[in-house]
């Protein structure tokens, strides 16, 4: 409830909404890169704790791999929207995706 | 002109606080093992509540207010369903049979309810408030 309300009030301003989406995109990218590096370099560790579940799958900083997948998936959507915006700004503006 | 500037400054400041609080929560919430612990749920709920309250400083358009009211109505509907399930004897034919079994086995007077749980767990309330 509070997450929606905060996002809603931020999104009421176009400039603030764009800033929030920019940070969201890069934060998710950072977590995804960390997840891939952790999977390659420290596959038995989850941050500073030993990893006991979902060994061999990317969980980033999450315990559950489904949560990590949902989080990274949200990032893919945000990055796709941003890339689509740059390629075809008018089309995306018409469909209400971004811009 | 000066009065208007004075009025606008706190609104701008509150809007900025709201933005950066939301960004901080968005960026840091996944860091601590996905913030599944109750303490993190409580911390993020407090910070996001503060951010949402800062957002109230700025007047909203009629369309925004309608959307907000629709969302709050949906939240109230969810809360009502949760309350109906845990309050004893709200809709007796729908009561969970586990209460009757427990009453028969223990010989004590237990209030039957739709839910098999006697109360809403605090962590469920926290998740509802957070998300």
gemmi code that builds the backbone of each chain (N, CA, C; Angstrom):
import gemmi

chains = {
    "A": [
        ("UNK", (0.830, -1.204, 0.000), (0.000, 0.000, 0.000), (0.876, 1.270, 0.000)),
        ("UNK", (1.864, 1.309, 0.908), (2.725, 2.494, 0.976), (3.636, 2.580, -0.258)),
        ("UNK", (4.056, 1.415, -0.786), (4.896, 1.421, -1.989), (4.117, 2.007, -3.161)),
        ("UNK", (2.852, 1.581, -3.306), (2.028, 2.111, -4.402), (1.811, 3.606, -4.228)),
        ("UNK", (1.460, 4.015, -2.991), (1.167, 5.434, -2.758), (2.397, 6.312, -3.026)),
        ("UNK", (3.569, 5.845, -2.553), (4.792, 6.622, -2.796), (5.074, 6.725, -4.293)),
        ("UNK", (4.977, 5.594, -4.987), (5.197, 5.593, -6.440), (4.186, 6.470, -7.158)),
        ("UNK", (2.944, 6.430, -6.684), (1.877, 7.225, -7.293), (2.158, 8.723, -7.151)),
        ("UNK", (2.544, 9.128, -5.922), (2.800, 10.561, -5.692), (4.044, 11.029, -6.452)),
        ("UNK", (5.056, 10.165, -6.533), (6.250, 10.530, -7.318), (5.866, 10.643, -8.789)),
        ("UNK", (5.067, 9.692, -9.259), (4.680, 9.679, -10.673), (3.744, 10.808, -11.065)),
        ("UNK", (3.141, 11.482, -10.063), (2.263, 12.622, -10.376), (3.052, 13.759, -11.022)),
        ("UNK", (4.365, 13.774, -10.792), (5.227, 14.766, -11.455), (6.062, 14.047, -12.511)),
        ("UNK", (6.035, 14.523, -13.746), (6.736, 13.856, -14.848), (8.248, 13.784, -14.586)),
        ("UNK", (8.803, 14.894, -14.111), (10.255, 14.956, -13.892), (10.682, 13.973, -12.794)),
        ("UNK", (9.925, 13.965, -11.669), (10.252, 13.051, -10.576), (10.045, 11.594, -10.993)),
        ("UNK", (9.000, 11.366, -11.768), (8.731, 10.010, -12.257), (9.870, 9.499, -13.120)),
        ("UNK", (10.376, 10.378, -13.991), (11.507, 9.994, -14.850), (12.747, 9.686, -14.017)),
        ("UNK", (12.975, 10.511, -12.974), (14.134, 10.284, -12.095), (14.010, 8.928, -11.394)),
        ("UNK", (12.812, 8.640, -10.900), (12.587, 7.361, -10.198), (12.831, 6.177, -11.135)),
        ("UNK", (12.328, 6.283, -12.362), (12.501, 5.188, -13.333), (13.984, 5.036, -13.694)),
        ("UNK", (14.691, 6.164, -13.802), (16.128, 6.114, -14.121), (16.873, 5.349, -13.025)),
        ("UNK", (16.593, 5.696, -11.774), (17.257, 5.008, -10.650), (16.854, 3.542, -10.607)),
        ("UNK", (15.589, 3.258, -10.858), (15.106, 1.864, -10.836), (15.847, 1.044, -11.882)),
        ("UNK", (16.009, 1.619, -13.085), (16.690, 0.899, -14.170), (18.116, 0.549, -13.771)),
        ("UNK", (18.844, 1.547, -13.269), (20.253, 1.308, -12.943), (20.413, 0.454, -11.684)),
        ("UNK", (19.507, 0.580, -10.710), (19.580, -0.264, -9.505), (19.372, -1.725, -9.895)),
        ("UNK", (18.394, -1.981, -10.741), (18.122, -3.369, -11.157), (19.290, -3.909, -11.983)),
        ("UNK", (19.856, -3.054, -12.830), (21.020, -3.474, -13.618), (22.185, -3.837, -12.688)),
        ("UNK", (22.385, -3.011, -11.655), (23.454, -3.273, -10.692), (23.233, -4.624, -10.002)),
        ("UNK", (22.012, -4.881, -9.536), (21.726, -6.146, -8.848), (21.890, -7.333, -9.806)),
        ("UNK", (21.492, -7.147, -11.061), (21.620, -8.240, -12.040), (23.094, -8.551, -12.298)),
        ("UNK", (23.916, -7.495, -12.447), (25.358, -7.712, -12.666), (25.976, -8.374, -11.441)),
        ("UNK", (25.581, -7.895, -10.248), (26.090, -8.521, -9.027), (25.686, -10.004, -8.978)),
        ("UNK", (24.440, -10.287, -9.341), (23.952, -11.676, -9.321), (24.760, -12.576, -10.240)),
        ("UNK", (25.057, -12.084, -11.437), (25.840, -12.876, -12.398), (27.265, -13.085, -11.882)),
        ("UNK", (27.866, -12.016, -11.343), (29.234, -12.124, -10.808), (29.275, -13.068, -9.608)),
        ("UNK", (28.273, -12.956, -8.733), (28.226, -13.823, -7.550), (28.046, -15.287, -7.966)),
        ("UNK", (27.222, -15.496, -8.987), (27.006, -16.871, -9.471), (28.295, -17.457, -10.036)),
        ("UNK", (29.076, -16.608, -10.709), (30.318, -17.094, -11.330), (31.453, -17.220, -10.316)),
        ("UNK", (31.562, -16.254, -9.403), (32.734, -16.202, -8.516), (32.497, -16.825, -7.142)),
        ("UNK", (31.327, -16.579, -6.552), (31.044, -17.147, -5.216), (29.682, -17.847, -5.243)),
        ("UNK", (29.608, -18.990, -5.927), (28.291, -19.644, -6.082), (27.715, -20.211, -4.779)),
        ("UNK", (28.540, -20.373, -3.746), (28.039, -20.925, -2.477), (27.762, -19.856, -1.427)),
        ("UNK", (27.813, -18.601, -1.840), (27.577, -17.506, -0.891), (26.395, -16.655, -1.353)),
        ("UNK", (25.622, -16.190, -0.371), (24.547, -15.235, -0.637), (24.900, -13.974, 0.151)),
        ("UNK", (25.404, -12.978, -0.532), (26.019, -11.808, 0.098), (27.146, -12.283, 1.007)),
        ("UNK", (27.023, -12.095, 2.355), (28.083, -12.510, 3.283), (27.724, -13.821, 4.003)),
        ("UNK", (26.585, -14.428, 3.645), (26.147, -15.659, 4.325), (26.252, -16.848, 3.375)),
        ("UNK", (26.420, -18.056, 3.925), (26.459, -19.220, 3.041), (25.106, -19.443, 2.366)),
        ("UNK", (25.161, -19.815, 1.103), (23.924, -20.039, 0.343), (23.485, -21.489, 0.538)),
        ("UNK", (22.267, -21.681, 1.028), (21.810, -23.044, 1.323), (20.746, -23.535, 0.344)),
        ("UNK", (20.102, -22.624, -0.341), (19.037, -23.022, -1.269), (19.317, -22.445, -2.655)),
        ("UNK", (18.736, -23.098, -3.644), (18.862, -22.647, -5.042), (20.320, -22.513, -5.475)),
        ("UNK", (21.119, -23.499, -5.092), (22.525, -23.501, -5.519), (22.581, -23.711, -7.025)),
        ("UNK", (23.462, -22.968, -7.676), (23.609, -23.111, -9.131), (22.652, -22.251, -9.931)),
        ("UNK", (21.795, -21.481, -9.251), (20.917, -20.541, -9.973), (21.166, -19.128, -9.457)),
        ("UNK", (20.909, -18.164, -10.335), (21.155, -16.774, -9.958), (20.034, -16.268, -9.051)),
        ("UNK", (20.409, -15.832, -7.855), (19.410, -15.268, -6.939), (19.737, -13.811, -6.596)),
        ("UNK", (20.853, -13.300, -7.110), (21.334, -11.935, -6.768), (21.388, -11.793, -5.250)),
        ("UNK", (20.744, -10.768, -4.680), (20.782, -10.611, -3.213), (19.533, -11.200, -2.563)),
        ("UNK", (18.691, -11.877, -3.370), (17.471, -12.473, -2.827), (17.741, -13.909, -2.385)),
        ("UNK", (16.859, -14.434, -1.557), (16.984, -15.833, -1.134), (16.366, -16.747, -2.197)),
        ("UNK", (15.267, -16.298, -2.772), (14.490, -17.105, -3.716), (14.790, -16.697, -5.157)),
        ("UNK", (14.979, -17.683, -6.034), (15.311, -17.333, -7.420), (14.118, -16.766, -8.192)),
        ("UNK", (12.880, -17.093, -7.751), (11.699, -16.535, -8.427), (11.605, -15.020, -8.196)),
        ("UNK", (11.925, -14.615, -6.967), (11.901, -13.178, -6.651), (12.948, -12.442, -7.480)),
        ("UNK", (14.137, -13.051, -7.573), (15.206, -12.432, -8.370), (14.771, -12.320, -9.831)),
        ("UNK", (14.129, -13.364, -10.341), (13.685, -13.353, -11.746), (12.642, -12.262, -11.982)),
        ("UNK", (11.720, -12.110, -11.030), (10.693, -11.071, -11.163), (11.336, -9.682, -11.160)),
        ("UNK", (12.306, -9.511, -10.266), (12.996, -8.223, -10.134), (13.765, -7.881, -11.413)),
        ("UNK", (14.530, -8.852, -11.901), (15.306, -8.613, -13.130), (14.361, -8.438, -14.322)),
        ("UNK", (13.257, -9.190, -14.317), (12.258, -9.042, -15.388), (11.682, -7.636, -15.430)),
        ("UNK", (11.439, -7.067, -14.247), (10.945, -5.680, -14.191), (11.981, -4.736, -14.798)),
        ("UNK", (13.254, -5.022, -14.525), (14.328, -4.206, -15.107), (14.365, -4.325, -16.623)),
        ("UNK", (14.152, -5.546, -17.127), (14.137, -5.749, -18.586), (13.016, -4.919, -19.219)),
        ("UNK", (11.865, -4.894, -18.566), (10.736, -4.105, -19.091), (11.108, -2.614, -19.114)),
        ("UNK", (11.701, -2.136, -18.006), (12.070, -0.715, -17.949), (13.115, -0.362, -19.006)),
        ("UNK", (14.127, -1.231, -19.158), (15.174, -0.954, -20.167), (14.601, -1.051, -21.572)),
        ("UNK", (13.682, -2.003, -21.809), (13.070, -2.117, -23.144), (12.279, -0.864, -23.469)),
        ("UNK", (11.507, -0.383, -22.474), (10.720, 0.842, -22.686), (11.640, 2.002, -23.024)),
        ("UNK", (12.750, 2.101, -22.283), (13.663, 3.223, -22.508), (14.312, 3.128, -23.881)),
        ("UNK", (14.702, 1.911, -24.291), (15.318, 1.734, -25.609), (14.291, 1.995, -26.706)),
        ("UNK", (13.075, 1.472, -26.510), (12.004, 1.693, -27.491), (11.681, 3.151, -27.642)),
        ("UNK", (11.753, 3.862, -26.520), (11.490, 5.297, -26.501), (12.467, 6.040, -27.406)),
        ("UNK", (13.754, 5.636, -27.298), (14.786, 6.312, -28.084), (14.633, 5.993, -29.569)),
        ("UNK", (14.240, 4.726, -29.865), (14.142, 4.314, -31.275), (12.900, 4.899, -31.945)),
        ("UNK", (11.762, 4.885, -31.212), (10.504, 5.293, -31.816), (9.723, 6.140, -30.817)),
        ("UNK", (10.172, 7.373, -30.558), (9.551, 8.169, -29.502), (8.073, 8.425, -29.728)),
        ("UNK", (7.688, 8.690, -30.987), (6.279, 9.037, -31.239), (5.364, 7.847, -30.951)),
        ("UNK", (5.780, 6.677, -31.421), (4.969, 5.481, -31.233), (4.782, 5.161, -29.766)),
        ("UNK", (5.878, 5.288, -29.004), (5.780, 4.976, -27.581), (4.960, 6.028, -26.858)),
        ("UNK", (5.062, 7.293, -27.315), (4.293, 8.340, -26.657), (2.804, 8.092, -26.880)),
        ("UNK", (2.472, 7.631, -28.118), (1.070, 7.388, -28.422), (0.514, 6.238, -27.579)),
        ("UNK", (1.356, 5.195, -27.402), (0.864, 4.045, -26.644), (0.950, 4.287, -25.138)),
        ("UNK", (1.522, 5.404, -24.723), (1.559, 5.758, -23.313), (2.613, 5.015, -22.528)),
        ("UNK", (3.614, 4.432, -23.203), (4.635, 3.656, -22.493), (5.565, 4.569, -21.705)),
        ("UNK", (6.144, 5.512, -22.383), (7.060, 6.424, -21.696), (7.218, 7.711, -22.498)),
        ("UNK", (8.290, 8.410, -22.314), (8.582, 9.709, -22.939), (7.797, 10.849, -22.290)),
    ],
    "B": [
        ("UNK", (4.103, 37.861, -4.525), (5.159, 37.085, -5.207), (6.048, 36.370, -4.189)),
        ("UNK", (6.480, 37.167, -3.152), (7.357, 36.580, -2.118), (6.584, 35.533, -1.303)),
        ("UNK", (5.294, 35.873, -0.996), (4.473, 34.905, -0.247), (4.325, 33.601, -1.018)),
        ("UNK", (4.114, 33.734, -2.322), (3.937, 32.540, -3.163), (5.217, 31.702, -3.173)),
        ("UNK", (6.350, 32.413, -3.218), (7.653, 31.723, -3.213), (7.840, 30.969, -1.901)),
        ("UNK", (7.440, 31.635, -0.786), (7.560, 31.009, 0.536), (6.677, 29.776, 0.630)),
        ("UNK", (5.481, 29.862, 0.035), (4.565, 28.723, 0.068), (5.082, 27.574, -0.799)),
        ("UNK", (5.760, 27.950, -1.891), (6.192, 26.940, -2.857), (7.411, 26.170, -2.358)),
        ("UNK", (8.261, 26.865, -1.579), (9.501, 26.222, -1.141), (9.279, 24.961, -0.306)),
        ("UNK", (8.419, 24.999, 0.743), (8.212, 23.771, 1.505), (7.641, 22.646, 0.654)),
        ("UNK", (6.751, 22.993, -0.283), (6.166, 21.962, -1.158), (7.254, 21.317, -2.005)),
        ("UNK", (8.144, 22.162, -2.554), (9.256, 21.636, -3.360), (10.169, 20.757, -2.517)),
        ("UNK", (10.422, 21.217, -1.272), (11.306, 20.465, -0.382), (10.671, 19.113, -0.028)),
        ("UNK", (9.370, 19.137, 0.289), (8.676, 17.890, 0.629), (8.661, 16.935, -0.564)),
        ("UNK", (8.472, 17.503, -1.755), (8.460, 16.677, -2.972), (9.829, 16.027, -3.187)),
        ("UNK", (10.869, 16.814, -2.906), (12.229, 16.292, -3.059), (12.516, 15.194, -2.027)),
        ("UNK", (12.081, 15.434, -0.769), (12.269, 14.415, 0.287), (11.537, 13.131, -0.113)),
        ("UNK", (10.316, 13.309, -0.616), (9.516, 12.151, -1.013), (10.208, 11.358, -2.122)),
        ("UNK", (10.730, 12.078, -3.109), (11.396, 11.423, -4.232), (12.608, 10.628, -3.752)),
        ("UNK", (13.448, 11.257, -2.930), (14.694, 10.592, -2.530), (14.456, 9.472, -1.526)),
        ("UNK", (13.414, 9.611, -0.696), (13.065, 8.500, 0.201), (12.608, 7.296, -0.617)),
        ("UNK", (11.777, 7.547, -1.616), (11.271, 6.454, -2.466), (12.416, 5.799, -3.226)),
        ("UNK", (13.328, 6.627, -3.750), (14.477, 6.076, -4.484), (15.359, 5.251, -3.546)),
        ("UNK", (15.579, 5.749, -2.316), (16.416, 5.014, -1.349), (15.806, 3.649, -1.043)),
        ("UNK", (14.502, 3.624, -0.808), (13.839, 2.346, -0.492), (13.889, 1.413, -1.705)),
        ("UNK", (13.606, 1.962, -2.873), (13.622, 1.159, -4.103), (14.996, 0.540, -4.350)),
        ("UNK", (16.043, 1.313, -4.083), (17.393, 0.828, -4.372), (17.912, -0.118, -3.297)),
        ("UNK", (17.540, 0.123, -2.033), (18.138, -0.657, -0.939), (17.293, -1.846, -0.483)),
        ("UNK", (15.999, -1.831, -0.768), (15.135, -2.926, -0.282), (15.607, -4.315, -0.728)),
        ("UNK", (16.073, -4.496, -1.975), (16.496, -5.854, -2.363), (17.823, -6.276, -1.741)),
        ("UNK", (18.567, -5.301, -1.160), (19.942, -5.599, -0.746), (20.019, -6.605, 0.398)),
        ("UNK", (19.192, -6.444, 1.419), (19.315, -7.278, 2.619), (18.506, -8.561, 2.472)),
        ("UNK", (18.965, -9.448, 1.621), (18.310, -10.736, 1.367), (16.842, -10.544, 0.955)),
        ("UNK", (16.590, -9.501, 0.192), (15.230, -9.252, -0.285), (14.328, -8.639, 0.774)),
        ("UNK", (14.902, -8.220, 1.924), (14.135, -7.586, 3.014), (12.923, -8.411, 3.435)),
        ("UNK", (13.121, -9.701, 3.649), (12.005, -10.552, 4.064), (11.834, -10.573, 5.590)),
        ("UNK", (12.866, -10.116, 6.327), (12.759, -10.084, 7.791), (11.762, -9.008, 8.224)),
        ("UNK", (11.110, -9.284, 9.361), (10.087, -8.344, 9.848), (10.657, -6.960, 10.121)),
        ("UNK", (11.914, -6.921, 10.592), (12.501, -5.618, 10.939), (12.654, -4.750, 9.681)),
        ("UNK", (13.048, -5.385, 8.563), (13.192, -4.622, 7.319), (11.840, -4.216, 6.763)),
        ("UNK", (10.847, -5.103, 6.895), (9.487, -4.754, 6.460), (9.020, -3.518, 7.234)),
        ("UNK", (9.292, -3.514, 8.551), (8.876, -2.368, 9.383), (9.620, -1.095, 8.973)),
        ("UNK", (10.939, -1.213, 8.760), (11.732, -0.025, 8.397), (11.249, 0.567, 7.069)),
        ("UNK", (11.090, -0.288, 6.058), (10.671, 0.229, 4.739), (9.246, 0.773, 4.788)),
        ("UNK", (8.382, 0.142, 5.613), (7.007, 0.650, 5.731), (7.008, 2.056, 6.331)),
        ("UNK", (7.837, 2.256, 7.366), (7.908, 3.584, 8.005), (8.428, 4.616, 6.997)),
        ("UNK", (9.500, 4.265, 6.271), (10.080, 5.225, 5.315), (9.109, 5.534, 4.167)),
        ("UNK", (8.457, 4.499, 3.649), (7.518, 4.735, 2.543), (6.268, 5.479, 3.021)),
        ("UNK", (5.865, 5.253, 4.270), (4.729, 6.014, 4.821), (5.096, 7.493, 4.901)),
        ("UNK", (6.333, 7.765, 5.358), (6.798, 9.166, 5.433), (6.822, 9.777, 4.029)),
        ("UNK", (7.296, 8.998, 3.057), (7.338, 9.490, 1.670), (5.934, 9.766, 1.146)),
        ("UNK", (5.012, 8.865, 1.444), (3.630, 9.056, 0.970), (2.998, 10.284, 1.625)),
        ("UNK", (3.289, 10.496, 2.903), (2.741, 11.682, 3.593), (3.295, 12.973, 2.999)),
        ("UNK", (4.599, 12.940, 2.626), (5.181, 14.121, 1.961), (4.468, 14.398, 0.641)),
        ("UNK", (4.039, 13.339, -0.037), (3.357, 13.502, -1.325), (2.012, 14.186, -1.200)),
        ("UNK", (1.413, 14.119, 0.010), (0.109, 14.752, 0.212), (0.196, 16.272, 0.233)),
        ("UNK", (1.439, 16.803, 0.375), (1.617, 18.253, 0.452), (1.217, 18.945, -0.851)),
        ("UNK", (1.362, 18.219, -1.938), (1.065, 18.832, -3.235), (-0.371, 18.507, -3.658)),
        ("UNK", (-1.149, 19.514, -4.109), (-2.522, 19.219, -4.539), (-2.539, 18.337, -5.796)),
        ("UNK", (-3.505, 17.406, -5.818), (-3.604, 16.471, -6.956), (-4.731, 16.900, -7.884)),
        ("UNK", (-4.629, 16.461, -9.134), (-5.707, 16.758, -10.084), (-6.898, 15.837, -9.797)),
        ("UNK", (-8.034, 16.146, -10.393), (-9.250, 15.360, -10.148), (-9.063, 13.911, -10.603)),
        ("UNK", (-8.370, 13.723, -11.736), (-8.137, 12.366, -12.250), (-7.271, 11.572, -11.275)),
        ("UNK", (-6.254, 12.228, -10.716), (-5.380, 11.562, -9.750), (-6.154, 11.177, -8.486)),
        ("UNK", (-7.009, 12.089, -8.046), (-7.802, 11.819, -6.832), (-8.722, 10.626, -7.064)),
        ("UNK", (-9.326, 10.554, -8.257), (-10.224, 9.423, -8.571), (-9.460, 8.108, -8.536)),
        ("UNK", (-8.265, 8.116, -9.145), (-7.428, 6.917, -9.173), (-7.021, 6.497, -7.759)),
        ("UNK", (-6.677, 7.498, -6.967), (-6.261, 7.243, -5.578), (-7.418, 6.661, -4.767)),
        ("UNK", (-8.611, 7.223, -4.959), (-9.781, 6.726, -4.223), (-10.115, 5.299, -4.637)),
        ("UNK", (-9.957, 5.008, -5.934), (-10.221, 3.638, -6.418), (-9.239, 2.668, -5.768)),
        ("UNK", (-7.977, 3.068, -5.673), (-6.970, 2.201, -5.044), (-7.271, 2.011, -3.557)),
        ("UNK", (-7.628, 3.092, -2.868), (-7.938, 2.983, -1.439), (-9.178, 2.121, -1.214)),
        ("UNK", (-10.151, 2.222, -2.119), (-11.352, 1.377, -2.016), (-10.975, -0.099, -2.168)),
        ("UNK", (-10.056, -0.371, -3.087), (-9.588, -1.750, -3.291), (-8.878, -2.263, -2.028)),
        ("UNK", (-8.052, -1.406, -1.424), (-7.350, -1.788, -0.176), (-8.352, -2.056, 0.935)),
        ("UNK", (-9.383, -1.205, 1.023), (-10.413, -1.392, 2.052), (-11.149, -2.716, 1.837)),
        ("UNK", (-11.391, -3.060, 0.566), (-12.075, -4.326, 0.257), (-11.236, -5.506, 0.737)),
        ("UNK", (-9.927, -5.438, 0.464), (-9.016, -6.510, 0.922), (-9.023, -6.597, 2.453)),
        ("UNK", (-8.959, -5.444, 3.119), (-8.930, -5.416, 4.585), (-10.235, -5.960, 5.155)),
        ("UNK", (-11.348, -5.611, 4.509), (-12.663, -6.083, 4.964), (-12.758, -7.605, 4.873)),
        ("UNK", (-12.290, -8.153, 3.752), (-12.316, -9.621, 3.573), (-11.472, -10.291, 4.654)),
        ("UNK", (-10.296, -9.705, 4.947), (-9.416, -10.271, 5.984), (-10.088, -10.219, 7.349)),
        ("UNK", (-10.749, -9.099, 7.644), (-11.408, -8.946, 8.959), (-12.586, -9.911, 9.091)),
        ("UNK", (-13.381, -10.031, 8.017), (-14.544, -10.939, 8.050), (-14.090, -12.373, 8.326)),
        ("UNK", (-12.913, -12.724, 7.825), (-12.430, -14.091, 7.999), (-11.950, -14.394, 9.418)),
        ("UNK", (-11.461, -13.399, 10.137), (-10.906, -13.677, 11.480), (-11.847, -13.312, 12.630)),
        ("UNK", (-12.860, -12.495, 12.351), (-13.805, -12.147, 13.422), (-14.757, -13.336, 13.622)),
        ("UNK", (-14.910, -13.809, 14.876), (-15.752, -14.994, 15.111), (-17.224, -14.757, 14.762)),
        ("UNK", (-17.852, -15.817, 14.248), (-19.304, -15.862, 13.984), (-19.787, -14.766, 13.033)),
        ("UNK", (-19.003, -14.440, 12.027), (-19.502, -13.449, 11.056), (-20.466, -14.125, 10.070)),
        ("UNK", (-20.022, -15.218, 9.456), (-20.907, -15.993, 8.561), (-20.770, -17.459, 9.013)),
        ("UNK", (-21.606, -17.878, 9.932), (-21.456, -19.192, 10.583), (-21.387, -20.398, 9.626)),
        ("UNK", (-22.193, -20.422, 8.554), (-22.092, -21.608, 7.663), (-20.708, -21.759, 7.006)),
        ("UNK", (-19.935, -20.693, 6.945), (-18.614, -20.763, 6.293), (-17.480, -21.024, 7.288)),
        ("UNK", (-17.809, -21.201, 8.550), (-16.759, -21.401, 9.560), (-15.898, -22.617, 9.239)),
        ("UNK", (-14.621, -22.518, 9.538), (-13.705, -23.646, 9.301), (-14.043, -24.781, 10.273)),
        ("UNK", (-14.202, -26.021, 9.774), (-14.572, -27.138, 10.671), (-13.518, -27.442, 11.749)),
        ("UNK", (-12.303, -26.929, 11.562), (-11.237, -27.192, 12.538), (-11.598, -26.657, 13.924)),
        ("UNK", (-12.392, -25.587, 13.967), (-12.775, -24.996, 15.264), (-13.723, -25.921, 16.025)),
        ("UNK", (-14.647, -26.548, 15.286), (-15.577, -27.482, 15.924), (-14.824, -28.714, 16.427)),
        ("UNK", (-13.858, -29.195, 15.612), (-13.066, -30.369, 16.018), (-12.255, -30.067, 17.271)),
        ("UNK", (-11.608, -28.904, 17.255), (-10.790, -28.498, 18.413), (-11.663, -28.345, 19.659)),
        ("UNK", (-12.870, -27.822, 19.468), (-13.802, -27.634, 20.586), (-14.207, -28.991, 21.176)),
        ("UNK", (-14.476, -29.951, 20.267), (-14.868, -31.295, 20.713), (-13.720, -31.992, 21.437)),
        ("UNK", (-12.510, -31.872, 20.887), (-11.350, -32.564, 21.457), (-10.903, -31.955, 22.789)),
        ("UNK", (-10.880, -30.625, 22.850), (-10.360, -29.950, 24.044), (-11.437, -29.695, 25.097)),
        ("UNK", (-12.675, -29.676, 24.638), (-13.769, -29.425, 25.578), (-13.821, -27.992, 26.058)),
        ("UNK", (-13.194, -27.100, 25.328), (-13.229, -25.678, 25.703), (-14.088, -24.906, 24.713)),
        ("UNK", (-14.496, -23.741, 25.117), (-15.337, -22.922, 24.248), (-14.460, -22.074, 23.328)),
        ("UNK", (-14.389, -22.507, 22.079), (-13.589, -21.758, 21.092), (-14.534, -21.055, 20.130)),
        ("UNK", (-14.203, -19.813, 19.830), (-15.042, -19.061, 18.886), (-14.690, -19.460, 17.460)),
        ("UNK", (-15.691, -19.976, 16.749), (-15.448, -20.416, 15.371), (-15.399, -19.222, 14.431)),
        ("UNK", (-14.583, -19.346, 13.383), (-14.451, -18.276, 12.385), (-14.128, -18.898, 11.025)),
        ("UNK", (-14.188, -18.110, 9.991), (-13.957, -18.625, 8.634), (-12.507, -19.070, 8.481)),
        ("UNK", (-11.593, -18.284, 9.013), (-10.169, -18.597, 8.908), (-9.790, -19.692, 9.895)),
        ("UNK", (-8.794, -20.483, 9.528), (-8.292, -21.486, 10.476), (-7.327, -20.834, 11.474)),
        ("UNK", (-6.958, -19.582, 11.225), (-6.094, -18.843, 12.160), (-6.959, -17.915, 12.995)),
        ("UNK", (-6.564, -17.741, 14.263), (-7.375, -16.925, 15.165), (-7.186, -15.429, 14.904)),
        ("UNK", (-6.033, -15.062, 14.363), (-5.784, -13.639, 14.126), (-4.907, -13.460, 12.882)),
        ("UNK", (-4.900, -12.251, 12.361), (-4.065, -11.963, 11.190), (-2.622, -11.840, 11.657)),
        ("UNK", (-1.678, -12.599, 11.060), (-0.283, -12.493, 11.505), (0.285, -11.093, 11.238)),
        ("UNK", (1.086, -10.565, 12.178), (1.655, -9.207, 11.993), (2.453, -9.082, 10.701)),
        ("UNK", (3.142, -10.161, 10.301), (3.943, -10.078, 9.074), (3.047, -9.896, 7.840)),
        ("UNK", (1.837, -10.490, 7.873), (0.904, -10.318, 6.748), (0.420, -8.869, 6.681)),
        ("UNK", (0.181, -8.279, 7.864), (-0.226, -6.865, 7.904), (0.912, -5.993, 7.365)),
        ("UNK", (2.153, -6.349, 7.763), (3.318, -5.595, 7.293), (3.460, -5.657, 5.779)),
        ("UNK", (3.297, -6.851, 5.212), (3.407, -6.991, 3.748), (2.301, -6.205, 3.044)),
        ("UNK", (1.098, -6.232, 3.630), (-0.029, -5.496, 3.044), (0.245, -3.996, 3.050)),
        ("UNK", (0.763, -3.506, 4.186), (1.049, -2.071, 4.286), (2.210, -1.668, 3.379)),
        ("UNK", (3.187, -2.569, 3.247), (4.379, -2.234, 2.451), (4.071, -2.235, 0.962)),
        ("UNK", (3.413, -3.299, 0.493), (3.195, -3.433, -0.949), (1.885, -2.796, -1.375)),
    ],
}
model = gemmi.Model(1)
for chain_id, residues in chains.items():
    chain = gemmi.Chain(chain_id)
    for i, (resn, *xyz) in enumerate(residues, 1):
        res = gemmi.Residue()
        res.name, res.seqid = resn, gemmi.SeqId(i, " ")
        for name, pos in zip(("N", "CA", "C"), xyz):
            atom = gemmi.Atom()
            atom.name, atom.element = name, gemmi.Element(name[0])
            atom.pos, atom.b_iso = gemmi.Position(*pos), 0.0
            res.add_atom(atom)
        chain.add_residue(res)
    model.add_chain(chain)
structure = gemmi.Structure()
structure.add_model(model)
structure.setup_entities()
